[in-house]
């Protein structure tokens, strides 16, 4: 899974020009959320990584200290915080 993530993030980094370190940081954080919660993976039987973790937690709750839960989606986050990225203009 790490190799797949690294391959995909390298594509993002190669095709975008970042205005600042903060812009890069924001883009990376948003991509991690997108990858973990919204992109199903063939290696996980077409589930997202967060769905696979939830299933694993149900099977082996003794391995987890905290409950695995979804974070709010990217659009919900942007609306609730007032943050709007200009990534659509690129």
N, C-alpha and C positions, 0 to 999 in steps of 0.2 A: 504494500500500500504506500509506503514512503516513496518508493521509486516512482510510482504513478503520480503522486502529488508533486514531487520534485520536477518531473517532466512537464507537467501542466503549468506549474508556477514559472518555470523557466521560459515558457512561451509567452506568458503575460509580461514578464520582465523584459523580454526581447522586443516586444511590440509596442511598448508604452514609453513615453518620455515623462519623467516625473519632475514637477516644478520644485520640489523640496523634499527633504527627508521626511517631513510630516506627510506629504502626499504619498510617498512610497510606503510609509508605515500604515496609513489608512487603507491603501490598496491591498496590502498584504493581509491585514486583519479582516477586511471584507471577503477576500478570496478564501481564507481559512474557514470562515463561517459558511460561505457558499459550498465549498468542497465537502465539509463535514456534515452539513445538514440538508443539502438540496441536490447533490449529484450522486445518483445511484451508481454503485460499482459492481461490475460483473463478478469480481472476485468475492464479493459479499452477497452473492445470489440476488443481484439487482436491488440491494438495500443501500441506504446511505450509511456512512460510518457511524453516525449517532444511532441509527436504528439497530445496527449490528451490536453496538455497545449495550443498548437497552436489553436486547435479547440475551446477551451474555450475562448481564447483571441478573436477569430473572433466573438463569440456570445456575449461576455461581455467586449469589449475593455476598458470600463470605470474603470474596476478593475485593470488594468495593467499600471504601470508607464513606463515600457520598453517593447520593442518588443521581443517576445520569438523567439529564433533562435537556429538552430543546431550549435554545435561546430564541428570542424573538427574531423573525425574519429580517432581511436587509431593508425592505421597504417599511416595515413596521418600526424598525430602529430609526430610520431616517425621519419618519414622520413624528415619532415620539420625542426625539431630541432636537428637531429642527435642523439636523445636519443634512445637507444635500450636496452630493459630490458632483463635480462637473465632468465626470468620466464619460457621460453620454456625448459630450461635445468633441471627444477625441476620435 
